[in-house]
Amino acid sequence: RSTLRKTLAFGFTIACLASSANAQQKATIGRLEFDAIPSPEVQIGKAKSFKPKDWLEVEAEITIPPLNAEQNKTGFVDSVTVKWYVAVKNPDGKGVFKLAKDVVHVNVPVNEAVYSSVYLSPNTLKRLTGQDRAAKGAVEVVGLEVLVNGVKIGEGTSKMKEGWWNAGSLSDQSSKFPLLNKNETPFKMLWWDRYAEIEEKR
């Protein structure tokens, strides 16, 4: 019994130490930034005249630590999910509502700063604000959660307290006013090495 008790105690100690070590592994999230950027003008032989409209870009710098021995050895995390939340003013003038988008990044390097982003298209912005130019004032607050294998390893917000997106009073209007990942915009091929690679749906 004494030997069994010691063995169980040793195993419990190791488990606690492992749990403590895992708990300390958190993603580092930089400041959440949002800004208006015009549609890119790309010439392909025959020029067509148009006036570029504004998109609203939201991005954050994220650094993922290795969470296990395999990731430490390879230097990469297979998949990282960034859950984005954007609270915007209701165009009817009645409070705010929430927009949400999950972006799955693959082959994410560890201990290296990469960026994740989401976008509001010119038409969505005009529907929200009534203006052709992006109005950053339409955005109340931006937040995100970072998950690896379904486990949250970090979260951040531009203001307010983290977790504001869980408020039951916030109506989710993502289907009406969709957020887009970078690959769903004209910016897909721009600044490639700045952003974490996005999983392509097959």
Secondary structure, DSSP 8 states (H G I E B T S, - for coil): -HHHHHHHHHHHHHHHHHHHHHHT---EE---EEEEEE------SS-------EEEEEEEEEEB---SHHHHHHSEEEEEEEEEEEEEE-TTSS-EEEEEEEEEEEEEEBTS-EEEEEEE-HHHHHHHHS-SS--GGGEEEEEEEEEETTEEEEEEESSS-TTGGG-TT--B-TTTS--EEGGGSTTTTTTGGGB--B----
